[in-house]
Amino acid sequence: MAHNLDMKGVEYVRKRMPLIVLDAALEVGYRLIDTAQVYQNERHIGDALAKLLPKYGLSRCSAVDVFVTTKLSPANQGAENCANSLLESLREKTRETPN
């Protein structure tokens, strides 16, 4: 039954699935990757892209190669919250401090 599912297995799938799906998507030409804070997928997407972009000769520094979008959580509305939230989303995706 689903409620007895091993949480280690769920976490494994949560971490591995973006790599598998993005690999297939990039291979067939997808270049827009959609994320959201409420999906809680930004870190896993960022990790997967760091591994996969070089495989396809793509760069995350070039808007021509790949577009990565995100959506703010409703809790992060307003000018100051918005700016801080976007910086945090960038950190999650790139593991770098944005300029």
DSSP file (Angstrom, degrees, kcal/mol; ACC not computed):
  #  RESIDUE AA STRUCTURE BP1 BP2  ACC     N-H-->O    O-->H-N    N-H-->O    O-->H-N    TCO  KAPPA ALPHA  PHI   PSI    X-CA   Y-CA   Z-CA
    1    1 A M    >         0   0    0      0, 0.0     3,-1.6     0, 0.0     4,-0.1   0.000 360.0 360.0 360.0 149.4    0.0    0.0    0.0
    2    2 A A  G >   +     0   0    0      1,-0.3     3,-1.8     2,-0.2     0, 0.0   0.840 360.0  60.6 -60.5 -36.5    1.2    3.5   -0.7
    3    3 A H  G 3  S+     0   0    0      1,-0.3    -1,-0.3     3,-0.0     0, 0.0   0.641 103.2  53.1 -71.1 -10.9    1.1    4.7    2.9
    4    4 A N  G <  S+     0   0    0     -3,-1.6    -1,-0.3     2,-0.1    -2,-0.2   0.310  79.7 134.7 -99.8   7.2    3.7    2.0    3.7
    5    5 A L    <   -     0   0    0     -3,-1.8     2,-0.3    -4,-0.1    -3,-0.0  -0.325  65.6-109.4 -61.5 133.1    6.1    3.1    1.0
    6    6 A D    >>  -     0   0    0      1,-0.2     4,-1.5     2,-0.0     3,-0.7  -0.483  19.9-145.5 -64.6 122.2    9.7    3.3    2.2
    7    7 A M  H 3> S+     0   0    0     -2,-0.3     4,-2.5     1,-0.3     5,-0.2   0.783  97.7  62.9 -64.6 -27.4   10.6    7.0    2.4
    8    8 A K  H 3> S+     0   0    0      1,-0.2     4,-2.1     2,-0.2    -1,-0.3   0.901 103.8  49.1 -62.4 -38.6   14.2    6.2    1.4
    9    9 A G  H <> S+     0   0    0     -3,-0.7     4,-2.2     2,-0.2    -2,-0.2   0.887 109.5  51.1 -66.4 -39.7   12.8    5.0   -1.9
   10   10 A V  H  X S+     0   0    0     -4,-1.5     4,-2.5     2,-0.2    -2,-0.2   0.924 111.2  47.7 -63.3 -44.7   10.7    8.1   -2.4
   11   11 A E  H  X S+     0   0    0     -4,-2.5     4,-2.0     2,-0.2    -2,-0.2   0.880 109.6  53.6 -65.8 -37.6   13.8   10.3   -1.8
   12   12 A Y  H  X S+     0   0    0     -4,-2.1     4,-2.5     2,-0.2     5,-0.2   0.937 111.7  44.7 -61.1 -46.6   15.8    8.2   -4.2
   13   13 A V  H  X S+     0   0    0     -4,-2.2     4,-2.9     1,-0.2    -2,-0.2   0.910 110.3  55.3 -64.1 -42.3   13.2    8.7   -6.9
   14   14 A R  H  < S+     0   0    0     -4,-2.5    -1,-0.2     1,-0.2    -2,-0.2   0.869 115.1  39.2 -59.7 -37.3   12.9   12.4   -6.1
   15   15 A K  H  < S+     0   0    0     -4,-2.0     4,-0.5    -5,-0.2    -1,-0.2   0.869 122.5  39.9 -80.8 -37.9   16.6   12.9   -6.7
   16   16 A R  H  X S+     0   0    0     -4,-2.5     4,-2.0    -5,-0.2     3,-0.4   0.814  99.9  71.1 -83.7 -32.0   17.1   10.6   -9.7
   17   17 A M  H  X S+     0   0    0     -4,-2.9     4,-2.9     1,-0.2     5,-0.3   0.884  94.1  53.6 -59.2 -43.5   13.9   11.3  -11.7
   18   18 A P  H  > S+     0   0    0      0, 0.0     4,-2.7     0, 0.0     5,-0.3   0.899 109.2  50.7 -58.8 -37.5   15.0   14.8  -12.8
   19   19 A L  H  > S+     0   0    0     -4,-0.5     4,-1.9    -3,-0.4    -2,-0.2   0.934 114.2  43.2 -63.8 -46.1   18.2   13.4  -14.2
   20   20 A I  H  X S+     0   0    0     -4,-2.0     4,-1.8     2,-0.2    -1,-0.2   0.938 118.7  42.9 -65.8 -48.2   16.4   10.7  -16.1
   21   21 A V  H  X S+     0   0    0     -4,-2.9     4,-2.5     1,-0.2    -2,-0.2   0.921 115.4  48.0 -67.8 -44.7   13.7   12.9  -17.4
   22   22 A L  H  X S+     0   0    0     -4,-2.7     4,-3.0    -5,-0.3     5,-0.3   0.865 108.0  56.2 -66.3 -34.9   16.0   15.9  -18.3
   23   23 A D  H  X S+     0   0    0     -4,-1.9     4,-1.9    -5,-0.3    -1,-0.2   0.946 111.8  42.6 -60.3 -47.7   18.4   13.6  -20.1
   24   24 A A  H  X S+     0   0    0     -4,-1.8     4,-1.4     2,-0.2    -2,-0.2   0.906 115.6  49.9 -65.0 -41.3   15.6   12.3  -22.4
   25   25 A A  H  <>S+     0   0    0     -4,-2.5     5,-2.7     1,-0.2     4,-0.5   0.929 112.1  45.8 -65.4 -46.3   14.2   15.9  -22.8
   26   26 A L  H ><5S+     0   0    0     -4,-3.0     3,-0.9     1,-0.2    -1,-0.2   0.870 108.0  59.0 -65.2 -35.8   17.5   17.5  -23.7
   27   27 A E  H 3<5S+     0   0    0     -4,-1.9    -1,-0.2    -5,-0.3    -2,-0.2   0.867 109.3  42.7 -61.7 -36.8   18.3   14.6  -26.1
   28   28 A V  T 3<5S-     0   0    0     -4,-1.4    -1,-0.2    -3,-0.2    -2,-0.2   0.414 129.2 -91.3 -94.3   3.0   15.2   15.3  -28.2
   29   29 A G  T < 5 +     0   0    0     -3,-0.9    -3,-0.2    -4,-0.5    -2,-0.1   0.476  67.3 153.9 110.6   1.3   15.6   19.0  -28.1
   30   30 A Y      < +     0   0    0     -5,-2.7    -1,-0.3    -6,-0.2     3,-0.1  -0.414   8.3 169.3 -61.8 138.0   13.7   20.4  -25.2
   31   31 A R        +     0   0    0      1,-0.1    36,-3.5    -2,-0.1     2,-0.5   0.294  51.4  80.5-134.5   6.4   15.3   23.7  -24.1
   32   32 A L  E     -a   67   0A   0     34,-0.2     2,-0.5    36,-0.1    36,-0.2  -0.972  55.1-173.1-118.2 119.1   12.8   25.1  -21.6
   33   33 A I  E     -a   68   0A   0     34,-3.2    36,-2.8    -2,-0.5     2,-0.5  -0.953   9.3-155.7-113.8 121.4   12.9   23.7  -18.1
   34   34 A D  E     +a   69   0A   0     -2,-0.5     2,-0.3    34,-0.2    36,-0.2  -0.836  19.2 166.1-102.8 130.3   10.2   24.8  -15.7
   35   35 A T        -     0   0    0     34,-1.9     2,-0.3    -2,-0.5    36,-0.2  -0.801  12.9-166.4-129.6 173.3   10.7   24.8  -11.9
   36   36 A A    >>> -     0   0    0     -2,-0.3     5,-0.9    34,-0.3     4,-0.8  -0.958  30.7-125.9-160.5 147.0    8.8   26.2   -8.9
   37   37 A Q  G >45S+     0   0    0     34,-2.0     3,-1.0    -2,-0.3    35,-0.1   0.898 113.2  53.2 -60.1 -40.4    9.6   26.8   -5.3
   38   38 A V  G 345S+     0   0    0     33,-0.3    -1,-0.2     1,-0.3    34,-0.1   0.736 101.6  59.5 -71.9 -20.1    6.4   24.9   -4.3
   39   39 A Y  G <45S-     0   0    0     -3,-0.5    -1,-0.3     1,-0.0    -2,-0.2   0.720  96.4-144.7 -73.5 -20.2    7.4   21.9   -6.5
   40   40 A Q  T <<5 +     0   0    0     -3,-1.0     4,-0.2    -4,-0.8    -3,-0.1   0.888  67.1 114.2  54.4  42.8   10.6   21.7   -4.3
   41   41 A N     >< +     0   0    0     -5,-0.9     4,-2.7     2,-0.1     5,-0.3   0.388  34.5  99.2-118.9   1.5   12.5   20.6   -7.4
   42   42 A E  H  > S+     0   0    0     -6,-0.4     4,-2.6     1,-0.2     5,-0.2   0.910  85.7  45.4 -62.1 -45.1   14.9   23.4   -7.9
   43   43 A R  H  > S+     0   0    0      2,-0.2     4,-2.6     1,-0.2    -1,-0.2   0.930 115.7  46.3 -64.5 -44.8   18.0   21.8   -6.3
   44   44 A H  H  > S+     0   0    0      2,-0.2     4,-2.2     1,-0.2    -2,-0.2   0.881 113.5  49.0 -67.4 -37.9   17.4   18.5   -8.0
   45   45 A I  H  X S+     0   0    0     -4,-2.7     4,-2.8     2,-0.2     5,-0.2   0.929 111.9  49.6 -64.3 -45.1   16.9   20.2  -11.4
   46   46 A G  H  X S+     0   0    0     -4,-2.6     4,-2.2    -5,-0.3    -2,-0.2   0.912 111.4  48.3 -60.1 -44.1   20.0   22.3  -10.9
   47   47 A D  H  X S+     0   0    0     -4,-2.6     4,-1.3     2,-0.2    -1,-0.2   0.915 112.9  48.4 -62.7 -43.1   22.1   19.2  -10.0
   48   48 A A  H  X S+     0   0    0     -4,-2.2     4,-2.4     1,-0.2     3,-0.2   0.916 111.3  49.5 -64.7 -43.3   20.8   17.3  -13.0
   49   49 A L  H  X S+     0   0    0     -4,-2.8     4,-2.7     1,-0.2    -1,-0.2   0.885 105.2  57.8 -64.1 -37.9   21.5   20.2  -15.4
   50   50 A A  H  < S+     0   0    0     -4,-2.2    -1,-0.2     1,-0.2    -2,-0.2   0.867 114.3  39.1 -59.8 -35.2   25.0   20.6  -14.1
   51   51 A K  H  < S+     0   0    0     -4,-1.3     4,-0.5    -3,-0.2    -2,-0.2   0.853 122.8  39.8 -79.8 -36.8   25.6   17.0  -15.1
   52   52 A L  H  X S+     0   0    0     -4,-2.4     4,-1.2     2,-0.2     3,-0.4   0.818  96.4  70.9 -90.8 -32.5   23.7   17.0  -18.3
   53   53 A L  T ><>S+     0   0    0     -4,-2.7     5,-2.9     1,-0.3     3,-0.7   0.908  99.8  49.3 -57.0 -45.1   24.4   20.3  -20.1
   54   54 A P  G >45S+     0   0    0      0, 0.0     3,-1.4     0, 0.0    -1,-0.3   0.875 103.9  61.7 -61.1 -33.6   28.1   19.4  -20.9
   55   55 A K  G 345S+     0   0    0     -4,-0.5    -2,-0.2    -3,-0.4    -3,-0.1   0.846 112.4  36.8 -58.2 -34.5   26.9   16.1  -22.3
   56   56 A Y  G <<5S-     0   0    0     -4,-1.2    -1,-0.3    -3,-0.7    -3,-0.1   0.230 116.4-110.1-104.3  12.2   24.8   18.0  -24.9
   57   57 A G  T < 5S+     0   0    0     -3,-1.4     2,-0.2    -4,-0.2    -2,-0.1   0.814  74.0 138.0  65.5  30.8   27.3   20.8  -25.5
   58   58 A L      < -     0   0    0     -5,-2.9     2,-0.4    -6,-0.2    -1,-0.2  -0.691  41.8-148.4-108.9 160.5   25.0   23.3  -23.7
   59   59 A S    >   -     0   0    0     -2,-0.2     3,-0.9     3,-0.2     7,-0.5  -0.985  15.2-150.2-129.6 137.7   25.7   26.1  -21.3
   60   60 A R  T 3  S+     0   0    0     -2,-0.4     8,-0.1     1,-0.2    -1,-0.1   0.585  99.1  65.7 -78.9  -8.2   23.5   27.4  -18.5
   61   61 A C  T 3  S+     0   0    0      1,-0.1     2,-0.6     2,-0.0    -1,-0.2   0.516  90.5  74.7 -87.7  -5.7   25.2   30.8  -19.0
   62   62 A S    X>  -     0   0    0     -3,-0.9     4,-1.5     1,-0.1     3,-0.9  -0.931  62.7-159.9-114.1 118.4   23.7   31.1  -22.5
   63   63 A A  T 34 S+     0   0    0     -2,-0.6    -1,-0.1     1,-0.2    -3,-0.0   0.685  94.5  64.2 -66.2 -16.2   20.0   32.0  -22.8
   64   64 A V  T 34 S+     0   0    0      1,-0.1    -1,-0.2    -3,-0.0     3,-0.1   0.836 105.0  44.1 -74.0 -32.8   20.3   30.7  -26.3
   65   65 A D  T <4 S-     0   0    0     -3,-0.9     2,-0.4     1,-0.3    -2,-0.2   0.971 125.6  -1.9 -78.0 -56.9   21.1   27.1  -25.1
   66   66 A V     <  -     0   0    0     -4,-1.5     2,-0.5    -7,-0.5    -1,-0.3  -1.000  53.5-151.7-143.7 136.1   18.6   26.5  -22.2
   67   67 A F  E     -a   32   0A   0    -36,-3.5   -34,-3.2    -2,-0.4     2,-0.5  -0.944  13.2-170.3-105.6 127.4   15.9   28.6  -20.5
   68   68 A V  E     -a   33   0A   0     -2,-0.5     2,-0.3   -36,-0.2   -34,-0.2  -0.976   9.6-173.0-117.9 119.8   15.2   27.7  -16.9
   69   69 A T  E     -a   34   0A   0    -36,-2.8   -34,-1.9    -2,-0.5     2,-0.3  -0.721   5.1-172.3-109.1 159.8   12.1   29.3  -15.4
   70   70 A T        -     0   0    0     -2,-0.3     2,-0.4   -36,-0.2   -34,-0.3  -0.964  14.7-140.8-143.3 162.5   10.8   29.4  -11.9
   71   71 A K        -     0   0    0     -2,-0.3   -34,-2.0   -36,-0.2   -33,-0.3  -0.987  24.5-121.3-125.4 137.0    7.7   30.5  -10.1
   72   72 A L        -     0   0    0     -2,-0.4     5,-0.1   -36,-0.2    10,-0.1  -0.442  27.2-110.6 -75.5 147.7    7.6   32.2   -6.7
   73   73 A S    >   -     0   0    0     -2,-0.1     3,-2.3     1,-0.1    -1,-0.1  -0.480  29.2-115.8 -67.3 146.4    5.8   30.8   -3.8
   74   74 A P  G >  S+     0   0    0      0, 0.0     3,-1.0     0, 0.0    -1,-0.1   0.810 116.6  63.2 -55.0 -28.2    2.7   32.9   -2.8
   75   75 A A  G 3  S+     0   0    0      1,-0.2     6,-0.0     6,-0.0    -3,-0.0   0.654  95.7  61.2 -70.1 -14.1    4.5   33.5    0.5
   76   76 A N  G <  S+     0   0    0     -3,-2.3    -1,-0.2     6,-0.0     9,-0.2  -0.034  74.9 127.3-106.5  30.8    7.3   35.3   -1.4
   77   77 A Q    <   +     0   0    0     -3,-1.0     4,-0.3     4,-0.1     3,-0.1  -0.430  37.8  64.1 -82.7 162.5    5.4   38.1   -2.9
   78   78 A G  S  > S-     0   0    0      3,-0.2     4,-3.0    -2,-0.1     5,-0.2   0.008  93.1 -81.0  98.8 151.9    6.3   41.8   -2.5
   79   79 A A  H  > S+     0   0    0      1,-0.2     4,-2.2     2,-0.2     5,-0.2   0.910 125.7  37.5 -56.3 -53.2    9.5   43.6   -3.7
   80   80 A E  H  > S+     0   0    0      2,-0.2     4,-2.3     1,-0.2     5,-0.2   0.938 120.1  46.0 -69.4 -46.4   11.9   42.6   -1.0
   81   81 A N  H  > S+     0   0    0     -4,-0.3     4,-2.5     1,-0.2    -1,-0.2   0.898 112.5  53.1 -61.0 -39.6   10.6   39.0   -0.6
   82   82 A C  H  X S+     0   0    0     -4,-3.0     4,-2.6     2,-0.2    -2,-0.2   0.940 109.9  46.2 -61.3 -49.6   10.6   38.6   -4.3
   83   83 A A  H  X S+     0   0    0     -4,-2.2     4,-2.0    -5,-0.2    -2,-0.2   0.931 115.7  45.4 -61.4 -47.1   14.2   39.7   -4.8
   84   84 A N  H  X S+     0   0    0     -4,-2.3     4,-2.1     1,-0.2    -1,-0.2   0.894 113.1  51.3 -63.6 -39.6   15.4   37.5   -1.9
   85   85 A S  H  X S+     0   0    0     -4,-2.5     4,-2.3    -5,-0.2    -2,-0.2   0.898 108.6  50.1 -66.2 -41.7   13.4   34.5   -3.1
   86   86 A L  H  X S+     0   0    0     -4,-2.6     4,-2.3     2,-0.2    -1,-0.2   0.900 109.8  51.4 -64.2 -40.2   14.7   34.8   -6.7
   87   87 A L  H  X S+     0   0    0     -4,-2.0     4,-2.3     1,-0.2    -2,-0.2   0.910 110.1  49.6 -62.2 -41.3   18.3   34.9   -5.4
   88   88 A E  H  X S+     0   0    0     -4,-2.1     4,-2.3     2,-0.2    -2,-0.2   0.898 108.8  52.4 -64.7 -40.0   17.6   31.8   -3.3
   89   89 A S  H  X S+     0   0    0     -4,-2.3     4,-2.0     2,-0.2    -2,-0.2   0.906 109.4  49.7 -61.8 -41.3   16.1   30.0   -6.3
   90   90 A L  H  X S+     0   0    0     -4,-2.3     4,-2.6     2,-0.2     6,-0.4   0.912 109.9  50.7 -63.1 -42.4   19.3   30.8   -8.3
   91   91 A R  H  X S+     0   0    0     -4,-2.3     4,-2.6     1,-0.2    -2,-0.2   0.909 109.5  51.3 -61.1 -41.5   21.4   29.4   -5.5
   92   92 A E  H  < S+     0   0    0     -4,-2.3    -1,-0.2     1,-0.2    -2,-0.2   0.900 115.4  41.5 -62.4 -41.0   19.4   26.2   -5.4
   93   93 A K  H  < S+     0   0    0     -4,-2.0    -2,-0.2    -5,-0.2    -1,-0.2   0.852 130.3  23.6 -77.0 -34.8   19.7   25.7   -9.2
   94   94 A T  H  < S-     0   0    0     -4,-2.6    -3,-0.2     2,-0.2    -2,-0.2   0.628  85.6-136.5-109.1 -15.9   23.4   26.7   -9.6
   95   95 A R  S  < S+     0   0    0     -4,-2.6     2,-0.3    -5,-0.4    -4,-0.2   0.727  74.1 106.4  60.5  22.3   24.9   26.1   -6.1
   96   96 A E  S    S-     0   0    0     -6,-0.4    -1,-0.3    -5,-0.1    -2,-0.2  -0.868  82.3-104.3-124.4 159.7   26.6   29.4   -6.7
   97   97 A T        -     0   0    0     -2,-0.3    -9,-0.1    -3,-0.1   -10,-0.0  -0.771  42.5-129.2 -83.7 118.5   26.1   32.9   -5.3
   98   98 A P              0   0    0      0, 0.0    -7,-0.0     0, 0.0   -11,-0.0  -0.291 360.0 360.0 -66.5 152.3   24.4   35.0   -8.0
   99   99 A N              0   0    0      0, 0.0    -2,-0.0     0, 0.0     0, 0.0   0.447 360.0 360.0 -77.1 360.0   25.8   38.4   -9.0
